[in-house]
C-alpha cells in the first residue's frame, strides 16, 4: 500500500509550470478550488490516450484543469467548458491565452451544467471531466454516457469527497451523492470504472458500447 510520502511524490511527479501556478493562485483567491497537479497530469494523460479531439468540462474554474486537458488533446481539438461564474471563465480564458491556445480551440458556455449538457450532441465527445456541484454528479454521469463515443472516458474530481466517502457514518448530501455515483459506475454494464488515489480522488470510467 502506498505511503503518504509516495502519494505526495505521485502528486508532484509531473510539476506545474508558471502558467499553471498563476492560474492556481487566481483560483484560490476567488474560491474556485483547482485540482491538484497529480490530477491535472492524469487528465492530460487520459486526453492523450483517447486522442481527444472534443472534450467537455463541467466546472471551468480559473482554467487549471482546462489547461491540463488542452495540453493532452489533439492540436485540432476543442474544449467545451461550462460554468455558472462568468468571472471564473474570464480568468480561464486569460490562462488559456497565456499558454498560447487560440480562442478557436475553446468554447466557454455560461450556465448550469444540467441546462447546457442536454443541448450537446449524442456520442460527439471523446472525454468528459466533471468538477462542479457534487449533488449533481449522478446526473452528470447519465449525460456523460450519452455524450461519449465508444471508448470515450468520463472523469469525476473529488471522488473521495475530502476523505469522507470511505466512512459509512458520513451521511451529508455531497458524500452520499458521490458514494452513490461510485456504485452506479461500478454496476453500469456500459462502463469500466477505475478509482485513482490522486488529489481528493479521481473516478474514471470508459464507455464500452
C-alpha atoms as one frame of an Amber mdcrd trajectory, in Angstrom:
protein
   0.000   0.000   0.000   1.274   3.441  -0.891   2.540   5.571   1.975   1.661
   9.276   2.360   5.163  10.095   1.120   4.614   8.006  -2.013   1.266   9.673
  -2.675   2.878  13.087  -2.295   5.604  12.009  -4.725   2.937  10.941  -7.225
   1.170  14.304  -6.910   4.350  16.183  -7.731   5.743  13.765 -10.322   4.663
  15.990 -13.224   5.197  19.539 -11.926   3.172  22.594 -12.839   4.754  25.381
 -14.839   4.482  29.098 -14.099   1.245  29.488 -16.087  -0.493  26.730 -14.130
   0.806  28.045 -10.827  -0.525  31.513 -11.662  -3.906  30.063 -12.634  -3.966
  28.065  -9.400  -3.298  31.211  -7.385  -6.136  33.038  -9.154  -8.489  30.151
  -8.469  -7.670  30.035  -4.776  -8.125  33.794  -4.484 -11.675  33.675  -5.883
 -12.711  30.445  -4.152 -12.557  28.197  -7.229 -10.522  25.361  -5.742  -8.386
  23.898  -8.547  -7.444  20.245  -8.931  -4.004  19.237  -7.655  -1.089  18.673
 -10.064  -1.341  14.876  -9.971  -4.969  15.063 -11.036  -4.071  17.505 -13.786
  -1.350  15.204 -15.078  -3.872  12.340 -15.094  -6.309  14.412 -17.163  -3.577
  15.314 -19.630  -2.540  11.656 -19.850  -6.103  10.411 -20.422  -6.800  13.061
 -23.056  -3.666  11.901 -24.872  -4.534   8.198 -24.560  -8.002   8.660 -26.108
  -6.585  11.011 -28.767  -9.170  13.550 -27.655 -10.467  15.973 -30.219 -13.676
  17.004 -28.422 -13.773  17.347 -24.624 -16.477  18.639 -22.294 -15.527  20.137
 -18.943 -18.152  20.756 -16.270 -16.733  23.431 -13.970 -14.314  25.789 -15.716
 -12.874  27.312 -12.552  -9.958  29.546 -13.482  -8.539  27.278 -16.145  -6.218
  24.861 -14.323  -7.963  21.643 -15.334  -8.843  23.039 -18.753  -5.207  23.809
 -19.489  -4.133  20.295 -18.491  -6.822  18.909 -20.808  -5.854  21.147 -23.731
  -2.228  20.092 -23.415  -3.244  16.452 -23.743  -5.664  16.917 -26.626  -5.006
  16.813 -30.332  -3.709  20.063 -31.875  -7.044  20.491 -33.645  -9.093  19.661
 -30.536 -11.799  21.813 -28.981 -12.539  22.143 -25.274 -16.143  22.950 -24.337
 -16.241  24.199 -20.745 -19.357  25.038 -18.720 -19.540  27.195 -15.592 -22.069
  29.385 -13.816 -19.476  32.042 -12.898 -18.641  34.494 -15.724 -15.682  35.926
 -13.794 -14.124  32.480 -13.414 -14.455  31.908 -17.138 -12.884  35.284 -17.865
  -9.865  34.236 -15.801  -9.776  30.843 -17.512  -9.732  32.498 -20.927  -6.791
  34.583 -19.733  -4.981  31.424 -18.624  -5.529  29.713 -21.969  -4.287  32.773
 -23.859  -1.182  32.991 -21.669  -0.483  29.333 -22.537  -0.710  30.129 -26.248
  -4.015  28.442 -27.066  -6.145  30.047 -29.750  -9.618  31.156 -28.779 -10.962
  28.960 -31.585  -9.986  25.891 -29.557 -12.036  26.879 -26.513 -15.800  27.170
 -26.228 -16.827  28.641 -22.871 -20.531  28.348 -22.077 -22.083  30.151 -19.109
 -24.901  28.458 -17.232 -25.899  25.423 -15.178 -24.437  22.205 -16.487 -27.782
  20.417 -16.387 -29.223  23.102 -18.656 -26.279  23.018 -21.074 -25.323  19.329
 -21.338 -28.662  18.171 -22.829 -28.024  20.520 -25.749 -24.739  18.829 -26.699
 -24.562  16.099 -29.354 -25.011  12.407 -28.584 -21.779  10.458 -28.996 -19.927
  13.577 -30.060 -17.205  13.675 -27.409 -14.065  11.761 -26.525 -13.855  12.796
 -22.886 -15.939  14.484 -20.184 -14.449  15.923 -16.980 -16.742  16.888 -14.104
 -15.715  19.124 -11.208 -18.799  21.061 -10.139 -21.895  20.543  -7.944 -21.340
  17.196  -6.219 -25.037  16.552  -5.695 -25.481  16.700  -9.475 -22.737  14.153
 -10.209 -25.195  11.320 -10.870 -26.977  13.468 -13.453 -23.608  14.357 -14.984
 -22.821  10.646 -15.286 -26.057   9.980 -17.143 -25.402  12.869 -19.508 -21.774
  11.837 -19.984 -22.650   8.302 -21.080 -24.889   9.842 -23.733 -22.274  12.351
 -24.843 -19.333   9.937 -25.106 -18.377   7.889 -28.121 -17.463   4.249 -27.640
 -14.058   4.198 -25.937 -14.574   7.696 -24.537 -13.754   8.469 -20.910 -15.605
  10.314 -18.152 -13.699  11.577 -15.098 -15.037  12.953 -11.808 -12.962  15.084
  -9.433 -13.151  14.899  -5.622 -14.293  11.276  -5.704 -13.128  10.813  -2.092
 -15.188  13.859  -1.050 -12.441  15.160   1.241 -11.790  11.627   2.588 -15.387
  11.109   3.709 -16.695   8.605   1.129 -14.989   5.603   2.748 -16.544   6.399
   6.155 -20.074   4.894   6.191 -21.079   7.143   9.097 -20.737  10.267   6.944
 -24.185  10.998   5.510 -24.036  14.602   4.332 -25.631  15.179   0.900 -22.365
  15.593  -1.040 -20.822  12.431   0.403 -23.971  10.380  -0.167 -24.184  11.588
  -3.766 -20.569  10.703  -4.562 -20.865   7.332  -2.822 -23.908   6.573  -4.974
 -22.027   7.751  -8.060 -19.344   5.152  -7.393 -21.932   2.392  -7.067 -23.605
   3.389 -10.312 -20.314   3.500 -12.201 -19.367   0.035 -10.913 -22.723  -1.504
 -11.804 -23.290   0.096 -15.220 -22.502  -2.562 -17.848 -21.741   0.171 -20.363
 -18.779   1.366 -18.275 -15.444   0.080 -16.976 -14.512   2.210 -13.929 -11.289
   2.980 -12.087 -10.600   4.907  -8.879  -7.318   6.829  -8.874  -5.885   7.929
  -5.492  -4.708  11.318  -6.721  -5.711  14.599  -5.128  -9.068  14.120  -3.472
  -9.735  11.128  -5.710 -10.447  10.748  -9.412 -13.178   8.383 -10.581 -12.714
   7.484 -14.231 -14.776   5.226 -16.479 -14.519   4.244 -20.125 -17.627   3.718
 -22.232 -17.643   0.176 -23.618 -20.571   0.086 -26.044
